[in-house]
Amino acid sequence: GDAAALVLGGVEQLTLEGSMSFGGEAGQGRRIVLMSGDSLDASKGLSIDAGTNDLVLSVRRDVELEDATLLGNREVVVRSLRDLTVRNGEVEASSLAKLKAAKDLYVDGLRFNQQIPKLVMEATTIRLRNVDFPAAAKVNLNSLKGALDGRYPNFGTNVPVVQQLGRVNFLENVKSGGNLMHNRATFDQFGKNITIGKMVSP
C-alpha cells in the first residue's frame, strides 16, 4: 500500500522513554519512522522493538543513546544531521543496520546480532570503542576523508585529534568476531569484511 510507514514525529523535540513495541500496527514489512525536527531526548535504557517492521530514527540535531536496544525486522537506521553518540547499545536486524551522522559518530559499546549480514556507519568522523563486529557481516565504515593508505582506520587513543578528524578511528577494543584489531597487521588478519570508504553527502 501507499501508507508504507508509521511516522511518529516531534516538530521540535521527540521524547522517547522506556520500552516501546510496535506489533502489526504498520502492517507486515513496513517502516516505523521516529522523526524529530530538533533534538532527540531518549531516556537511558530506551528499548524500541519494531516487530515485523523496519525501524528508522531520524533527527535533525544531536542523538545520544545510552543503554538503548533497537530491534527492527530487516533494517535499523539511526540518522542524525549533527552528532550521534551510542553508549552500550544493542541493535538487531535481519539485513542491515545503519548509523549515520553528518558530523561525529561516537560509539562506546555496541552489540549486534551475529546473523546480521550488513553494517554501515557513516559520519564526518567516526570514533569507535568496545565494538565487536560479527565476523560474517559486511561492514562499511565511511568518513569524510576515507581510509588511510586506501584501507586503514586510525588505531589507538594517542592519535592526535587533528589527525582523527575526517577519519575512521578504532580507539580501543574494536573487534571482528571476537578478534581484536589494534594495528594494521591485526586489521589485515581479522578485518577482511571491513571496508573503509568516503561518506556520500549527508
Stockholm file with secondary structure:
# STOCKHOLM 1.0

chainA/1-202         GDAAALVLGGVEQLTLEGSMSFGGEAGQGRRIVLMSGDSLDASKGLSIDAGTNDLVLSVRRDVELEDATLLGNREVVVRSLRDLTVRNGEVEASSLAKLKAAKDLYVDGLRFNQQIPKLVMEATTIRLRNVDFPAAAKVNLNSLKGALDGRYPNFGTNVPVVQQLGRVNFLENVKSGGNLMHNRATFDQFGKNITIGKMVSP
#=GR chainA/1-202 SS CCCCEEEEEESSEEEECSEEECCSTTCTTCEEEEEESSEEEECTTCEEECTTSEEEEEESSCEEEESCEEECSSEEEEEESSCEEEEEEEEECSSEEEEEESSEEEEEEEEECTTCCEEEEECSEEEEEEEEECTTSEEEEEESSCCBTTTBCEESTTSCHHHHTTSEEEEEEEEETTEECCSHHHHHHHCTTEEEEECCCC
#=GC SS_cons         CCCCEEEEEESSEEEECSEEECCSTTCTTCEEEEEESSEEEECTTCEEECTTSEEEEEESSCEEEESCEEECSSEEEEEESSCEEEEEEEEECSSEEEEEESSEEEEEEEEECTTCCEEEEECSEEEEEEEEECTTSEEEEEESSCCBTTTBCEESTTSCHHHHTTSEEEEEEEEETTEECCSHHHHHHHCTTEEEEECCCC
//
